[in-house]
Amino acid sequence: MPLNDISALAALRTRMQWHQERQRVLAENIANSDTPNFRPHDLVEPTFDAQGGNASSGVTLAMTRTTSGQSMAGSGASAHFGQNGNGGFQTRPAGNAVSLEDQMLQVSANQMDYAAAASLYSRSLRLLKMAAGKA
C-alpha cells in the first residue's frame, strides 16, 4: 500500500503544505507593513472529511485586496488554499492595515502548528516502518 493512500498521512501533508503557504503570505504581510493602502492577507484553513481526506482540495489561492477588489495571483508554488477575507484590522493614515504585532503572533503560532504536524507525520512514518518490520 503506497503512503499516499493513507488518509491520515495525506491530511498531515496537506496541513504542512498549508502552513508553508501561510508562512509565505504572513511574510508578505510583514514585508508590506509600510506600503500605502496595503491590506493583510491570510489563508483559510483546509477542511477534512471524516476519513481525513481534504474536503477543500479544489480551492485555489486567489488573494484579493479588500478595498479595491483587484485580484493578485499568489507568488508561491501552486497552492490549493483559499483566501480568508475576515480582517479585523485598523487602517493607518497612509491606508496600511498591517499590525506587526498581530502578524508576528500569527507567524509564531503558524510555526508551532507546523512543527506539531511535522512531528506527527514523522512519528507516523516511524510507526509504519516498525509495523512493517523495517525499523
Contacts in CASP RR format, 6 or more apart in sequence:
PFRMAT RR
TARGET T0000
AUTHOR 0000-0000-0000
METHOD contacts of the structure
MODEL  1
MPLNDISALAALRTRMQWHQERQRVLAENIANSDTPNFRPHDLVEPTFDA
QGGNASSGVTLAMTRTTSGQSMAGSGASAHFGQNGNGGFQTRPAGNAVSL
EDQMLQVSANQMDYAAAASLYSRSLRLLKMAAGKA
3 9 0 8 1.000
3 125 0 8 1.000
3 128 0 8 1.000
4 10 0 8 1.000
6 128 0 8 1.000
7 51 0 8 1.000
7 52 0 8 1.000
7 53 0 8 1.000
8 52 0 8 1.000
8 124 0 8 1.000
9 121 0 8 1.000
9 124 0 8 1.000
9 125 0 8 1.000
10 52 0 8 1.000
10 53 0 8 1.000
10 54 0 8 1.000
11 48 0 8 1.000
11 52 0 8 1.000
11 53 0 8 1.000
11 54 0 8 1.000
12 117 0 8 1.000
12 120 0 8 1.000
12 121 0 8 1.000
12 124 0 8 1.000
13 121 0 8 1.000
14 46 0 8 1.000
14 48 0 8 1.000
14 53 0 8 1.000
14 54 0 8 1.000
14 57 0 8 1.000
15 46 0 8 1.000
15 113 0 8 1.000
15 117 0 8 1.000
16 114 0 8 1.000
16 117 0 8 1.000
16 118 0 8 1.000
16 121 0 8 1.000
17 79 0 8 1.000
17 80 0 8 1.000
18 43 0 8 1.000
18 45 0 8 1.000
18 46 0 8 1.000
18 81 0 8 1.000
19 110 0 8 1.000
19 113 0 8 1.000
19 114 0 8 1.000
19 117 0 8 1.000
20 114 0 8 1.000
21 43 0 8 1.000
21 61 0 8 1.000
21 76 0 8 1.000
21 79 0 8 1.000
21 81 0 8 1.000
22 42 0 8 1.000
22 43 0 8 1.000
22 81 0 8 1.000
22 110 0 8 1.000
23 107 0 8 1.000
23 110 0 8 1.000
23 111 0 8 1.000
23 114 0 8 1.000
24 75 0 8 1.000
24 76 0 8 1.000
25 41 0 8 1.000
25 42 0 8 1.000
25 43 0 8 1.000
25 63 0 8 1.000
26 42 0 8 1.000
26 103 0 8 1.000
26 106 0 8 1.000
26 107 0 8 1.000
26 110 0 8 1.000
27 107 0 8 1.000
28 41 0 8 1.000
28 75 0 8 1.000
29 40 0 8 1.000
29 41 0 8 1.000
29 98 0 8 1.000
29 103 0 8 1.000
30 98 0 8 1.000
30 100 0 8 1.000
30 103 0 8 1.000
30 104 0 8 1.000
30 107 0 8 1.000
32 38 0 8 1.000
32 96 0 8 1.000
32 98 0 8 1.000
33 96 0 8 1.000
33 98 0 8 1.000
33 100 0 8 1.000
33 103 0 8 1.000
34 94 0 8 1.000
34 96 0 8 1.000
35 96 0 8 1.000
36 94 0 8 1.000
36 95 0 8 1.000
36 96 0 8 1.000
37 67 0 8 1.000
37 94 0 8 1.000
37 95 0 8 1.000
37 96 0 8 1.000
38 95 0 8 1.000
38 96 0 8 1.000
38 97 0 8 1.000
38 98 0 8 1.000
39 65 0 8 1.000
39 66 0 8 1.000
39 67 0 8 1.000
39 89 0 8 1.000
39 97 0 8 1.000
39 98 0 8 1.000
40 87 0 8 1.000
40 89 0 8 1.000
40 97 0 8 1.000
40 98 0 8 1.000
40 99 0 8 1.000
40 102 0 8 1.000
40 103 0 8 1.000
41 63 0 8 1.000
41 83 0 8 1.000
41 84 0 8 1.000
42 83 0 8 1.000
42 84 0 8 1.000
42 85 0 8 1.000
42 86 0 8 1.000
42 87 0 8 1.000
42 106 0 8 1.000
43 61 0 8 1.000
43 79 0 8 1.000
43 81 0 8 1.000
43 82 0 8 1.000
43 83 0 8 1.000
43 84 0 8 1.000
44 56 0 8 1.000
44 59 0 8 1.000
44 81 0 8 1.000
44 82 0 8 1.000
44 83 0 8 1.000
44 84 0 8 1.000
46 54 0 8 1.000
46 55 0 8 1.000
46 56 0 8 1.000
46 57 0 8 1.000
46 80 0 8 1.000
46 81 0 8 1.000
47 54 0 8 1.000
47 55 0 8 1.000
47 56 0 8 1.000
48 54 0 8 1.000
48 55 0 8 1.000
49 55 0 8 1.000
54 80 0 8 1.000
56 80 0 8 1.000
56 81 0 8 1.000
56 82 0 8 1.000
57 80 0 8 1.000
58 80 0 8 1.000
59 80 0 8 1.000
59 81 0 8 1.000
59 82 0 8 1.000
60 78 0 8 1.000
60 79 0 8 1.000
60 80 0 8 1.000
60 81 0 8 1.000
60 82 0 8 1.000
61 74 0 8 1.000
61 79 0 8 1.000
61 80 0 8 1.000
61 81 0 8 1.000
61 82 0 8 1.000
61 83 0 8 1.000
62 71 0 8 1.000
62 73 0 8 1.000
62 74 0 8 1.000
62 82 0 8 1.000
62 83 0 8 1.000
63 71 0 8 1.000
63 72 0 8 1.000
63 73 0 8 1.000
63 74 0 8 1.000
63 83 0 8 1.000
64 70 0 8 1.000
64 71 0 8 1.000
64 72 0 8 1.000
64 83 0 8 1.000
64 85 0 8 1.000
65 72 0 8 1.000
66 85 0 8 1.000
66 87 0 8 1.000
89 97 0 8 1.000
89 98 0 8 1.000
89 99 0 8 1.000
89 102 0 8 1.000
90 97 0 8 1.000
90 99 0 8 1.000
91 97 0 8 1.000
126 135 0 8 1.000
129 135 0 8 1.000
END
